[in-house]
């Protein structure tokens, strides 16, 4: 409770006086533009735990969820906090897609990129009892299905929706895409047999895979995943074939990174770049990546910015093709 | 019996001295968090989450779930004393709790609320203990159509069971639906009715609306009655607890009904909010004292509290067994589990036996500790009612404003709270019920999502709502409840007319 007040005063104070120090002199707030319990929230809380445990800063780290309007609430908050060096925001592909889908005046170039931490994969999941053995089986069945085969995912006009659109284009068929509020909900609906498939991230379906309720068919990537430790059914993440190898030539990955508000000094940016570099080298972070089957992909500076530019162009093309751009 | 042995082992884990200490600290922190509107269970748990990173997972989850229990108990305190529900599920508690406090029976109302919470929670824990795997399987049967049917059931029972003017109930519901539609539409991914305002993008947060509609409007009404208002008399001795207890046995049917409704709603993620309203609505219809509901009837406090807590506790079950949180606070707890590397889901009961049973044992003990602590504070809280209103009112307003601001650090929300205060005042003056509006605001967009998800899947065919036994039963039950009220009113009216026809004749003779 006390921390909440502290956070409130920190925001007020930061608005009035320019903090010149390039080492934080107030609690640092990590804004998560998604709700508590989701993948972005887990990442932020893991980082919070690591920073505090390793004592990388003297100031406490606070995680604040601002999930409204598909993450736009959190992004607007960062937009408004230009010049505040005590704020960070976790980002995913949403940093391009939310402005594109809502026409809100938000742009990542107004923020300060800090570091990219990982890439998240997408898999094609089916119920454990489902007859489909490969993406090919599923696509063949989808063509014959009437009414259209149901595929579940998170939110509308976002990553999962784009993937299902790409599958439709590749396979020349139509799906009924059902948007749920979280990947966990989509996974539960899949294990209850209410949808035929989902396009969840590894972490979102991990529990049900291990519990024998769902199983992955393939990964939407050009290469197989890296983790060779057995997870369930005697299979590891690395044993899952790529969708392209099963005749479904779709690949898609999502960045996970950190941004600061705009108009911060080089020294302030450098402090956080260094901080996340240290975080990304801890054993706890590596364990977190392995547990969620995230691809380790640390980038900062120019490497991060050029990745963002390429990724934005790619999303603009996909969103336009799918007709998801706001008019 | 393997499970029973595990439970006893769980008790041994939970009963160590430092875990009992965490339990007491958690309950007290939870009460504080629950009493301050706006802070609420989810925020309280989220803020304290980092403190627990250094602990072993079992102690940490005991601490956090004790905060959860404390917040559940605490929510009832402000509802009864100031007509300000601290949590969504305490709204129904204000209907009779606050009138009781006004009549000087605050201590009875608090005792009833706490005891009912305990009974509700206990029935939820028993459910978790014995039928966890079975119930988890049942919850999987709920697809979008079934979810919609559950929400439909709640709305229909509210219209059918309400004793207010039905047209007014429906009008109030519709305003709630309208408010719920503001913000991001999760099915289309578009913004709705925000009129280009970034503040409206968040939609209307339930708590801000509730603080305004209930808390602020109540202050306006009291001010209108004149500032000479005296502090309400309240006896303040612990004996009142025992006296209230002695009277509670009479209401066993209400307690049982509410506990069953609560457990059912908690497992199907209709959740504690819907459960509390349903528990209240059903008690109002079936109780012998139904006519006194809303005027300070103790049964009207018992029913929603039992249901809410049975649901709140049962909601932890789908979280542990399936990884889907049944409530916002459960969602934060879920986040906590993940941070400690515990993956909720079907495997948790197999792989982390000690943890799961430690948690379940702590539910029994945490609730008991909670009950003892809150009952001890009854005289203290009841004494607040002795302070003259002119001193208390400004403090309540400030607490309300802080609460509204804290939810998303926005000044706009304080204005919104005041606007809803005026709306609530007008509603009360015109005799429109507030509860249906709140219900629609909380469940409206979820019901809409479920409805549209179901239709997306069926290709637009409404047949999905009677496609299997479960969904058909729910829909039929909903329609029955909807018609029950009007039908029984009509029968009563017919009988009444019949009697009045005969009476003059008898008088003439």
Interface residues (C-beta under 8 A of the other chain):
Chain A: X1 X3 X4 X8 X11 X35 X36 X37 X41 X42 X45 X46 X48 X49 X52 X53 X60 X61 X63 X65 X66 X68 X69 X70 X72 X73 X76 X101 X102 X104 X147 X148 X150 X155 X156 X157 X158 X161 X176 X177 X178 X179 X180 X181 X184 X185 X187 X188 X189 X191 X192 X193 X194 X195 X206 X207 X208 X210 X211 X212 X213 X287 X291 X324 X326
Chain B: X29 X32 X33 X36 X39 X42 X43 X44 X46 X47 X49 X50 X53 X54 X140 X141 X142 X143 X144 X183 X184 X185 X186 X187 X188 X189 X190 X191 X198 X201 X202 X203 X322 X323 X324 X325 X328 X331 X332 X334 X335 X338 X339 X341 X343 X344 X345 X346 X347 X348 X405 X406 X408 X409 X449 X453 X456 X457 X458 X459 X461
